[in-house]
Amino acid sequence: MSTEQALHARSESKCELCGATEGLGVYEVPPVIAPCTDDCILICNTCREQIEQPEKVDPNHWRCLNDSMWTPVPAVQVMAWRMLTRLAAEGWPQGLLDMLYLDDATLAWAQASGEGEAAEDKVIHVDSNGAVLEAGDTVTLIKDLDVKGANFTAKRGTAVRGISLVADNPEHIEGRVNGQQIVILTKFVKKSG
């Protein structure tokens, strides 16, 4: 069964955020390391556009989260938390946020996007050219790096997919090279694509 078929079965072919039945598609909830059904939700084009283009958000559209936030599906809970956090200044979303309980792992996933952090508190990771790095990005090494404790050299030009950001250090990212999870200095990578 494909991811999309599994999501249609799980959601009864409805947007898992607002309940719409038209224009449905798979949305991978970032950061995605290895895409699987548990990391994805089925959403409509309206929800997708407003998630991906914050300037187009219609706060009243998101009143639907009053229902969908109670789902047992962690990926849906994460997106509900992120949208309620984004809209907290409207007033009503804060009440829903106060009721929404996420276990520690799900809350860490929800917070991984940086949603809700004040701009001055947010740790920004940038590559060697100053491009902002996000969790899940692919980067390329710009020099050979000796990997301490692993006895190999990560070669210049190696693509590192699905990076994760070290939350409290803007100069460090983590990624998998030669099957091993390593810490890489941001000054030695450039963002791909």
HELIX and SHEET records of a PDB file:
HELIX    1   1 THR A    3  SER A   11  1                                   9    
HELIX    2   2 THR A   37  ASP A   39  5                                   3    
HELIX    3   3 ASN A   45  GLU A   52  1                                   8    
HELIX    4   4 PRO A   54  LYS A   56  5                                   3    
HELIX    5   5 PRO A   59  CYS A   64  5                                   6    
HELIX    6   6 LEU A   65  SER A   68  1                                   4    
HELIX    7   7 PRO A   74  ARG A   86  1                                  13    
HELIX    8   8 ALA A   88  GLU A   90  5                                   3    
HELIX    9   9 TRP A   92  MET A   99  1                                   8    
HELIX   10  10 ASP A  104  GLN A  111  1                                   8    
HELIX   11  11 THR A  186  PHE A  188  5                                   3    
SHEET    1   A 2 LEU A  24  GLU A  28  0                                        
SHEET    2   A 2 CYS A  40  CYS A  44 -1                                        
SHEET    1   B 2 HIS A 125  VAL A 126  0                                        
SHEET    2   B 2 VAL A 132  LEU A 133 -1                                        
SHEET    1   C 3 ALA A 159  VAL A 160  0                                        
SHEET    2   C 3 VAL A 139  LEU A 141 -1                                        
SHEET    3   C 3 VAL A 189  LYS A 191 -1                                        
SHEET    1   D 2 LEU A 145  VAL A 147  0                                        
SHEET    2   D 2 PHE A 152  ALA A 154 -1                                        
SHEET    1   E 3 SER A 164  LEU A 165  0                                        
SHEET    2   E 3 HIS A 172  VAL A 177 -1                                        
SHEET    3   E 3 GLN A 180  LEU A 185 -1                                        
END                                                                             
